[in-house]
Amino acid sequence: MIAQIVGSAIITGATLTAGFALMYAVNATGHLRVSKEKELYGLDLAEHGISAYPEYVITSSGSPTGMAPEMASKAA
């Protein structure tokens, strides 16, 4: 039983170390987060071009009601 506990601890430690190292490397390249503009615009619209929420009403100007004003002017 002791060997299984030690083995599990080693695997857990190695996995956590590898995971943190990988995420640190991805963060260092700048690809972990999206830009502030895309975050305000909404990832579903910025990344996929469609709204993920069908009940989200589009205004007569053609922009979603939750869209930031600076993004709405770019979309028009």
N, C-alpha and C positions, 0 to 999 in steps of 0.2 A: 504493500500500500504506500509506503514511503517513496518508493521508486516512481510510482504513478503521480504522486503529488509533486515530486521534484521535476519530473518530465513535463507535467502540465504547466508548472511555473516557468520552466525554461522556454517552452513553446509560446506561452502568453507574453513573456518578456521580449522574446525575439520578434513576435508579431507586432507588439506595440512599438518597439524600436524601429522596425522597418516601416510601419505605417506613419509614424511621426516624421521620419526622415523623408519619406516620399511626399508627404503633405508640405513639409518645409521647403523642399525643392520646387514643388509646384507653385507655392506662394512666392518664392524668390523669383520665379520667371514672370510673375504678374498675371497668371491665368486662373487664379483661384476665385477671384471676384469679378463680377461684371462692372462695366463703367457706371458712374452715377447717373448718366442720362438714361441708360437702359433700365436701371433700377427704378427710376421715377416713371418712365414710360410704361413699364410692366414687362416682365420677361416673356410672357406668353405672346404679346404683340411684337416685341423686339426680336425674339428668336424664331417664332413660328409664323408671324404675320396674321394670326387670328386670335380672337379672344377665347380664353378658356372657360369663360362664364357666359352662357347664353342669355342669362337674365340681365347682363350688363348692357344698358341701353345706349345706343349710339345717338348722338345729338344730330340736329339738322346740318351742322357744319361738317359732319362726317367723322368727327373725332369722339372717342369715348369720353364720358363725363368725368372720369377720374384722371384724365391725361393732364400732365403738367402743361402750363401755357406755352413754355418755350418749345416743348415737343409737339404741341398741337400746331404751332405755326410752321414747324418743319414738315409736318405730315401734309399740310395743305398745299 
